[in-house]
Amino acid sequence: MTRRIYTFIAGKSDGNKKMKELLGGKGANLCEMARHGLNVPPGLTITTEVCQEFYKCGSNLPAGLMDEVKEAVRLIEDNMGKTFGSPVNPLLFSVRSGAAISMPGMMDTVLNLGLNDEIVVGLAKLYGDRFAYDCYRRLLQMFGDVVLGIPNDDFEHCLTGLKSVRGVQFDVQLTAEDLKGLVDQYKAVYKKAGKTLPADPWQQLAMGIDAVFRSWNIPRAQKYREINKITGLKGTAVNIQTMVYGNINDRSGTGVCFTRNPANGTHELFGEFLMNAQGEDVVAGTRTPVPIKMMAERFPETYNELLAITTGLERHMKDMQDIEFTVQDGKLYMLQTRNGKRTGAAALKVATDMFSEGLLTSDEAVLLVEPRHLDQLLHPMFEDEASYRTAKAVLTKGLAASPGAAIGRLVFSADEAEAWHHKGERVILCRVETSPEDVGGMHAAEGIITQRGGMTSHAAVVARGWGKPCVCGCESLMIDTKKKTLTAEVDGKSVTLKEGDWVSVNGTTGEIINGQQKLKDPEISGNLATLMTWVDHSRRLKIMTNADTPEDALVARQNGAQGIGLCRTEHMFFSSQQRITAVRRMIAATELNSPAKMEALDELQGYQREDFEGIFKAMDGLPVTIRMLDPPLHEFLPHEGPALQSLCKQLAKELHSSERIVRTRLEALHEANPMMGLRGCRLGIVHPEITEMQAAAIFEAATNVVKAGGKVHPHIMVPLVGIVDELESQAQLIRAVAQKVAHKSGVVVPYKVGTMIEVPRGALMAGQLATQAEFFSFGTNDLTQMTFGISRDDAQAKFLTFYTKHGLLPSDPFETLDQTGVGELVKIAAERGRATRPNLELGICGEHGGDPQSIEFFNKVGLDYVSCSPLRVPIARLAAAQAAIKAKVAAAAAVAAAKA
């Protein structure tokens, strides 16, 4: 039978800190502290696997569990010399949760279990009436709230009323008689609710265990896991621990401390202490704790003991610790230790300081810094997110499409955004949805809001490329671009903002906030350079960037990019009205088979040549991977209405045709399912002149840079290939253009031709494709859509949240790679491609290239590089280093296990 319970008693435990998946973080660390002889109140941990059993049993405790609990309790009773349920020398318990990943405050706790009307009298004889009835009223309140579902406000109303009558501010000022009266009031609350506190301590304990298991799936716990992308856990463990009392007298107290300052990383014992109190008093804020250093004045011996223990725990755990403790009548007890949450600035300082102090190797220091810490440091942040939420200033929450914080005055058109920007105003562009026409205004804006659109919408893609905060899909907003108003419902009341009103955008959380919230600059220090030196030494994967302009390329290089893994040529056409006009003229001329087609292509070739020269110069010899035109042609056109009518009129005049014919041809470009239609390599095959134009622009730009003394290394990528003949056709054409430009200029430019693996058939036929391709780049966004058979925007709007919430998928596959499905195709393509061409270069350029979990997988399957947005390059560097370090540690462990 699988073991369900692990006990911990000072100096003895079968559990340890490596067993977090089974015992939860709290249980594993309690066992670890007990093993090393720290004064931990004895107890037992019920495993996370029992939580799984609990839900399989219809949310009921598994058969035989309480018999095993009773057996473990006997060991604790022997150690303590007390008996659970005894009215003479009672033993009381706390029942707490504890998952493998810390979820502070998200699940339930019950303290002082084991009291009833008889036992409280026995407790009073040992320690006094005031203490005993203080514990009893606490049990009644917590058990009623957590276990029986009686509103906590009902109890607080009684407590507040009593303090008001007695003219006191704090609970500790109530007398024993006051507390006895409060117990009677609490019993009346139970009676009114039709509930009773079980008199049998064992029934209390069983119900407490049941409540903690149930708290795994209460809304706040589910929401916390969703927000923090915590998936794949078995559930919560249950920790049953002997109660120790910080409220027994004035030589007692409770506190929470960190071994270093979690806000800035300073090496100091940081925390708070509350005299004559139990643990929940510190958390509830009913009394103001004193700084932990004041313990040194009031309890100098205990403080020195605490300082020695916390220093030892940090050294043993090899990380900054967050510790809970209780002092009972002058004796120190350790209740919990865990790795402490910290800010990005603190994470950098803690990691580098602990290395300098000889506590960590550089690899271990790298593992202490989470990717989200760098994310904090690289984007502006709001000073105080909690305050605007408390003030109910949040208008709505949409899709967090591009991280960062921005404030500005509300405008509702791209023209207005540019005009206000030229006047020196900061603006937030608010649109129902964006289109290529909005590009100037998007660039001028501090941040972007759209009512429609998903994570791959125009607004989202462009904003991420520019590093602008963006929130998409704010469907609850009513945006009236004619009246220039934005209306939201907040707490049942309608709130309307007009043009020029201040609004704030939190692109990291997806919140739109009323008013001008205060920003703070990224907290970057010299520690970052030190950390990144270690990072680059440890990683195997190269980090490339997705960049479409010289400006993006320079930002990426400053952030440590080793080349461009994706340059989307179509984005260059959106950068000015002049360019988009030329694209539209080319499309119309092509559809009408007009002689003006070549003139339009020549104009576009000039624009692209200029852009490529700038990018090649910025990258200075580093590889630049250029994707040939990918989207269907109709995406360059207005959708409908006056804009389309005006375009048709203009093009008819320029191309000497009628408006009706132009409109008919342009409307014929629209497709029922454009993602699967005439795009990518298919576009270049049907219209080879487009591929020739782009290839010529690339090689002419490269030639010009080489002639000027520069270095270039273009990688030309053919998108959406599923058939080897598609790739061969486009590769031949590209190579022919390269030869032609070289012959004319006398300059031979080194280059590669490869393909983007984004069609499942392409992955399966990778062995054949490798006969033509010198590199593969996995376009995991489209590969995910096609493998699952879903549209990203529709799926995220309609059902993916439901799927992840209910466990059908561990995470959103567009945020973290689906390793078992899409990942298997990546693995197959890598193996088959390299079987044909052993030196085949492999990379990934989808959004997964910036996701740490996905990067770990790409490192494992042997890719050469990942490519991500310029601002995520440092995060990808860190994730790649952590993946390599973890792989090295796992390999060493496997060797050691084999020898054993």
Secondary structure, DSSP 8 states (H G I E B T S, - for coil): ----EEEEETTEES--TT-HHHHHHHHHHHHHHHHTT-----EEEE-HHHHHHHHHTTSS--TTHHHHHHHHHHHHHHHHT-EET-SSSEE-EEEEEE-SS--TTTS-EEEEET--TTHHHHHHHHH-HHHHHHHHHHHHHHIIIIIT---HHHHHHHHHHHHHHHT-SSGGGS-HHHHHHHHHHHHHHHHHHT----S-HHHHHHHHHHHHHHGGGSHHHHHHHHHTT--S----EEEEEE---TTSSTT-EEEEEESS-TTT--SS-EEEEEES--HHHHHHTSS--EEGGGHHHHSHHHHHHHHHHHHHHHHHHTS-EEEEEEEETTEEEEEEEEE----HHHHHHHHHHHHHTTSS-HHHHHHHS-HHHHHHHHS-EES-HHHHHHTT-EEEE-EEEE-SEEEEEEE-SHHHHHHHHHTT--EEEEESS--GGGHHHHHH-SEEEESS--TTSHHHHHHHHHT--EEE--TT-EEETTTTEEEEEETTEEEEEETT-EEEEETTTTEEEES---EE-----HHHHHHHHHHHHH--SEEEEE-SSHHHHHHHHHTT--SEEEEEHHHHTTS-HHHHHHHHHHHHHHHHT-THHHHHHHHHHHHHHHHHHHHHHHHTTS-EEEE---S-GGGGS--SHHHHHHHHHHHHHHTT--HHHHHHHHHTT--SSGGGSS-THHHHHHSHHHHHHHHHHHHHHHHHHHHTT----EEEEE-S--SHHHHHHHHHHHHHHHHHHHHHHS-----EEEEEE-SHHHHHTHHHHTTT-SEEEE-HHHHHHHHHT--HHHHHHHTHHHHHHTTSSSS-TTTS--TTTHHHHHHHHHHHHHHH-TT-EEEE-SGGGG-HHHHHHHHHTT-SEEEE-GGGHHHHHHHHHHHHHHHHHHHHHHHHHHH-
